């Protein structure tokens, strides 16, 4: 009897250990299986116990806890270390877990990419939207060329599986940048004049009472052909949307990534956007903001920019 009891105990221990090992293997292979909660990256109040799509915007739900406020660690390296304007700089990003400090290798695909990188000059005159690629060692790499000496803010936008959407800013210095405070942006009053880019002429309209900080706002874009003036009705999907707008505050501390409320059809081949698009954005504080909007037509991605001002709620 003692032998049978010992054998049973040993078997039970081995079974439990096997279950633990199996759970770790499943977690390593597919972290989504172990998390059990899914939410919308754009609307974190939309939560489900299984995979699916957001009932509000149609975006694919991702595994994770929408209340997890941890900020992930991002290490930045450049080669050469002294970045030269007009020449490619090889940037390497290492994303690490805030608790374990281990490299993170599992990311959600958001708008067709796991990593969106926005490069914005400190004076808000230069803008680029690129996508680093994951390397075999788990780091992310991309070549970036900036046009002139100065300070550049890098906004690393990604969503680690099990975490929440991350926007981690890093500073890139090119050439002899001069004084940081003197290099900051001094945006003019609202610049809402129509802009021409590629084959499109783009205009934007604000709410009748203007923009107010802390309030959900709607920016109405109208797109016409730059030559004929006819409404454009053949906008193409770009990164799983009819357009993308980046909003950055004058001090570069506030960042908003907005998309049109007009959704792509289930059959992407039937997608044809325009002539109007509505972007929703919440500007977090009063002040001036620069907007860069990217649209795709005829296989070409074009960028237009505007400047807007958000009033304080106390003045309304």
C-alpha positions as CSV (number, residue, x, y, z in Angstrom):
1,X,0.0,0.0,0.0
2,X,2.7,2.6,0.8
3,X,4.3,1.8,-2.5
4,X,1.0,2.4,-4.4
5,X,0.5,5.6,-2.5
6,X,3.9,6.9,-3.4
7,X,3.5,5.9,-7.0
8,X,0.1,7.7,-7.2
9,X,1.6,10.8,-5.6
10,X,4.5,10.8,-8.1
11,X,2.1,10.4,-11.0
12,X,0.0,13.3,-9.7
13,X,3.1,15.5,-9.4
14,X,4.3,14.6,-12.9
15,X,0.8,15.3,-14.3
16,X,0.7,18.7,-12.7
17,X,4.2,19.5,-13.9
18,X,3.2,18.4,-17.4
19,X,0.2,20.7,-17.3
20,X,2.4,23.6,-16.2
21,X,4.9,22.9,-19.0
22,X,2.1,22.6,-21.5
23,X,0.5,25.9,-20.4
24,X,3.9,27.6,-20.8
25,X,4.3,26.1,-24.3
26,X,0.8,27.3,-25.3
27,X,1.5,30.7,-23.9
28,X,4.8,30.9,-25.8
29,X,3.3,29.8,-29.1
30,X,0.1,31.8,-28.9
31,X,-0.2,34.3,-26.1
32,X,-3.8,35.0,-27.1
33,X,-4.9,31.5,-26.0
34,X,-3.8,32.2,-22.4
35,X,-5.2,35.7,-22.1
36,X,-8.9,35.0,-22.7
37,X,-10.0,38.6,-23.1
38,X,-10.3,40.5,-26.4
39,X,-10.9,44.2,-27.0
40,X,-10.8,46.8,-29.8
41,X,-7.6,48.8,-30.0
42,X,-9.6,51.9,-31.1
43,X,-12.5,51.5,-28.7
44,X,-11.2,49.7,-25.6
45,X,-14.7,49.7,-24.0
46,X,-15.7,47.0,-26.6
47,X,-14.6,43.8,-24.8
48,X,-15.4,40.1,-25.7
49,X,-14.4,36.7,-24.4
50,X,-13.4,35.4,-27.8
51,X,-12.0,36.6,-31.1
52,X,-14.2,38.8,-33.3
53,X,-14.6,42.3,-34.7
54,X,-15.5,45.6,-33.1
55,X,-19.2,46.3,-33.2
56,X,-18.4,50.0,-33.6
57,X,-15.6,50.2,-36.2
58,X,-15.2,46.7,-37.6
59,X,-11.6,46.4,-36.4
60,X,-10.4,43.0,-35.4
61,X,-10.4,42.5,-31.6
62,X,-7.0,41.8,-30.0
63,X,-6.1,39.8,-26.9
64,X,-5.3,41.7,-23.8
65,X,-6.6,43.7,-20.8
66,X,-7.8,47.2,-21.9
67,X,-7.2,48.4,-18.3
68,X,-3.6,47.4,-18.3
69,X,-1.8,50.8,-18.1
70,X,1.8,49.6,-18.1
71,X,4.1,51.4,-20.5
72,X,6.5,49.2,-22.3
73,X,10.2,49.9,-22.6
74,X,11.7,51.0,-25.9
75,X,15.5,51.1,-26.4
76,X,16.7,53.0,-29.4
77,X,20.0,52.7,-31.2
78,X,21.2,54.3,-34.4
79,X,24.0,53.6,-36.8
80,X,25.9,55.8,-37.2
81,X,25.4,57.2,-33.7
82,X,25.9,60.7,-35.1
83,X,23.0,60.9,-37.5
84,X,23.7,63.0,-40.6
85,X,21.0,65.0,-42.4
86,X,20.3,63.8,-45.9
87,X,21.9,60.4,-45.3
88,X,20.1,57.1,-44.1
89,X,20.3,56.4,-40.4
90,X,19.8,52.7,-39.5
91,X,17.4,52.7,-36.4
92,X,17.0,49.7,-34.2
93,X,14.3,49.4,-31.6
94,X,14.2,46.9,-28.8
95,X,10.8,46.6,-27.1
96,X,10.9,45.1,-23.6
97,X,8.3,44.0,-21.1
98,X,8.0,46.6,-18.2
99,X,8.1,43.9,-15.5
100,X,10.4,41.1,-16.8
101,X,12.5,43.4,-18.9
102,X,12.5,40.6,-21.5
103,X,12.2,41.3,-25.2
104,X,8.7,41.3,-26.5
105,X,8.1,39.2,-29.6
106,X,4.3,39.0,-29.9
107,X,2.4,42.0,-31.4
108,X,-1.0,42.6,-32.8
109,X,-1.5,43.7,-36.4
110,X,-3.2,47.1,-36.2
111,X,-4.0,48.8,-39.5
112,X,-2.1,46.2,-41.5
113,X,1.2,46.6,-39.5
114,X,2.6,45.6,-36.1
115,X,4.7,48.7,-35.8
116,X,3.9,52.3,-37.0
117,X,6.7,54.8,-36.6
118,X,6.1,58.5,-37.1
119,X,9.1,60.8,-37.5
120,X,8.3,64.5,-36.8
121,X,10.7,67.4,-36.6
122,X,10.7,69.5,-33.5
123,X,9.5,72.5,-35.5
124,X,6.7,70.4,-37.0
125,X,7.9,71.0,-40.6
126,X,8.9,67.5,-41.4
127,X,6.7,64.4,-41.2
128,X,7.2,60.7,-42.2
129,X,5.2,57.6,-41.5
130,X,7.1,54.4,-41.9
131,X,7.1,50.8,-40.6
132,X,10.1,49.0,-39.0
133,X,10.5,45.3,-39.7
134,X,11.1,42.7,-37.0
135,X,14.6,41.1,-37.1
136,X,15.5,37.5,-36.2
137,X,16.7,38.6,-32.8
138,X,13.4,40.3,-32.0
139,X,14.5,43.9,-32.5
140,X,12.9,46.2,-35.1
141,X,14.9,48.0,-37.7
142,X,14.4,50.6,-40.4
143,X,16.4,53.2,-42.3
144,X,15.3,56.8,-41.9
145,X,16.6,59.9,-43.6
146,X,15.9,63.4,-42.1
147,X,16.3,66.5,-44.3
148,X,18.2,69.0,-42.1
149,X,20.1,69.4,-38.7
150,X,17.7,69.4,-35.8
151,X,15.7,67.5,-33.3
152,X,13.2,64.9,-34.4
153,X,10.5,63.2,-32.3
154,X,10.0,59.5,-33.0
155,X,6.6,58.2,-32.0
156,X,6.7,54.4,-31.7
157,X,3.1,53.1,-32.1
158,X,2.5,49.4,-31.4
159,X,0.4,47.0,-29.5
160,X,2.0,44.1,-27.7
161,X,-0.1,41.0,-27.2
162,X,-1.5,41.1,-23.7
163,X,-0.9,44.8,-23.3
164,X,-2.6,48.0,-24.5
165,X,-1.8,50.4,-27.4
166,X,1.6,52.0,-26.9
167,X,2.8,55.4,-28.2
168,X,6.4,55.7,-26.9
169,X,8.3,58.9,-27.9
170,X,12.0,59.0,-28.4
171,X,14.3,61.8,-29.5
172,X,16.6,61.7,-32.6
173,X,19.3,64.3,-33.0
174,X,20.7,65.0,-36.5
175,X,23.8,67.1,-37.2
176,X,24.4,70.2,-35.2
177,X,20.9,70.9,-34.0
178,X,21.4,74.1,-32.0
179,X,19.3,75.0,-29.0
180,X,16.3,72.8,-28.3
181,X,14.0,75.6,-27.1
182,X,14.8,77.8,-30.1
183,X,14.1,74.9,-32.5
184,X,10.6,74.3,-31.2
185,X,7.5,75.0,-33.3
186,X,5.8,78.3,-33.6
187,X,2.7,77.5,-35.5
188,X,0.7,80.3,-37.2
189,X,-3.0,80.8,-36.7
190,X,-5.3,78.2,-38.2
191,X,-4.2,77.1,-41.6
192,X,-7.3,75.6,-43.2
193,X,-6.7,76.6,-46.8
194,X,-7.2,73.7,-49.3
195,X,-4.1,71.7,-50.1
196,X,-3.0,70.0,-53.3
197,X,-1.1,66.7,-53.2
198,X,-0.7,64.3,-56.1
199,X,-4.0,64.2,-58.0
200,X,-6.1,65.5,-55.1
201,X,-7.1,68.8,-53.7
202,X,-8.1,68.4,-50.1
203,X,-10.1,70.8,-47.8
204,X,-11.1,70.4,-44.2
205,X,-14.0,71.9,-42.3
206,X,-14.3,72.3,-38.5
207,X,-17.4,72.3,-36.3
208,X,-19.4,75.6,-36.4
209,X,-18.3,76.5,-32.9
210,X,-14.6,75.5,-33.5
211,X,-12.6,72.9,-31.8
212,X,-12.7,72.5,-28.0
213,X,-10.0,70.6,-26.0
214,X,-11.3,67.5,-24.3
215,X,-14.3,67.1,-26.6
216,X,-14.8,64.5,-29.3
217,X,-14.5,66.4,-32.5
218,X,-15.3,65.7,-36.1
219,X,-13.1,66.9,-38.9
220,X,-14.9,66.8,-42.3
221,X,-12.6,66.4,-45.3
222,X,-13.6,66.9,-48.9
223,X,-11.5,65.6,-51.7
224,X,-11.7,66.7,-55.3
225,X,-9.6,66.1,-58.4
226,X,-6.8,68.6,-58.5
227,X,-7.2,69.2,-62.3
228,X,-11.0,68.9,-62.9
229,X,-12.4,69.9,-59.5
230,X,-14.7,66.9,-59.7
231,X,-15.5,65.0,-56.5
232,X,-13.1,62.1,-55.9
233,X,-14.9,58.8,-55.4
234,X,-12.1,56.3,-55.9
235,X,-10.0,56.6,-52.8
236,X,-8.1,53.4,-52.1
237,X,-7.6,51.6,-48.8
238,X,-4.4,52.6,-47.1
239,X,-3.3,50.5,-44.1
240,X,-6.8,49.1,-43.6
241,X,-8.6,52.5,-43.7
242,X,-9.6,55.2,-46.2
243,X,-7.0,57.5,-44.6
244,X,-4.9,58.3,-41.6
245,X,-4.5,61.6,-39.7
246,X,-1.7,62.3,-37.2
247,X,-2.3,65.2,-34.8
248,X,0.6,66.6,-32.8
249,X,0.4,69.5,-30.4
250,X,2.7,72.6,-30.9
251,X,4.9,71.4,-28.0
252,X,5.0,67.8,-29.5
253,X,3.9,66.4,-26.2
254,X,0.4,65.3,-27.3
255,X,-0.2,62.8,-30.1
256,X,-3.5,61.6,-31.7
257,X,-3.7,59.0,-34.5
258,X,-7.2,59.3,-36.1
259,X,-9.0,57.4,-38.8
260,X,-12.2,58.0,-40.8
261,X,-15.5,56.8,-39.5
262,X,-16.3,55.6,-43.0
263,X,-15.5,51.9,-42.9
264,X,-14.0,49.7,-45.6
265,X,-16.4,47.2,-47.2
266,X,-16.0,43.5,-46.4
267,X,-14.8,43.0,-50.0
268,X,-11.7,45.2,-50.2
269,X,-11.9,45.0,-54.0
270,X,-15.1,47.0,-53.8
271,X,-13.6,49.8,-51.7
272,X,-13.9,53.3,-53.2
273,X,-13.9,56.2,-50.8
274,X,-14.7,59.8,-51.0
275,X,-15.5,62.5,-51.8
276,X,-16.0,63.2,-48.0
277,X,-14.3,61.6,-45.0
278,X,-15.0,62.3,-41.4
279,X,-12.2,61.9,-38.9
280,X,-12.9,61.8,-35.2
281,X,-10.3,63.1,-32.7
282,X,-10.1,64.3,-29.1
283,X,-7.5,67.1,-28.6
284,X,-6.4,66.7,-25.0
285,X,-5.5,70.3,-24.2
286,X,-6.0,73.8,-25.5
287,X,-3.5,75.1,-28.0
288,X,-2.4,74.8,-31.6
289,X,-2.0,71.5,-33.4
290,X,-0.6,70.3,-36.7
291,X,-2.4,67.7,-38.7
292,X,-1.0,65.5,-41.4
293,X,-3.5,63.5,-43.4
294,X,-2.6,60.6,-45.7
295,X,-4.8,59.5,-48.6
296,X,-4.3,57.0,-51.4
297,X,-5.5,57.3,-54.9
298,X,-4.2,55.7,-58.1
299,X,-1.7,53.7,-56.1
300,X,0.0,56.9,-54.7
301,X,-0.1,57.9,-51.1
302,X,-0.3,61.7,-50.7
303,X,0.1,63.8,-47.6
304,X,-1.5,67.1,-46.8
305,X,-1.2,69.2,-43.6
306,X,-3.3,71.7,-41.8
307,X,-3.0,73.7,-38.5
308,X,-5.9,74.0,-36.1
309,X,-6.5,75.6,-32.6
310,X,-8.4,73.9,-29.8
311,X,-10.0,76.3,-27.3
312,X,-10.3,75.8,-23.6
313,X,-13.6,74.3,-22.4
314,X,-13.8,77.2,-19.9
315,X,-14.2,79.7,-22.7
316,X,-17.2,77.9,-24.2
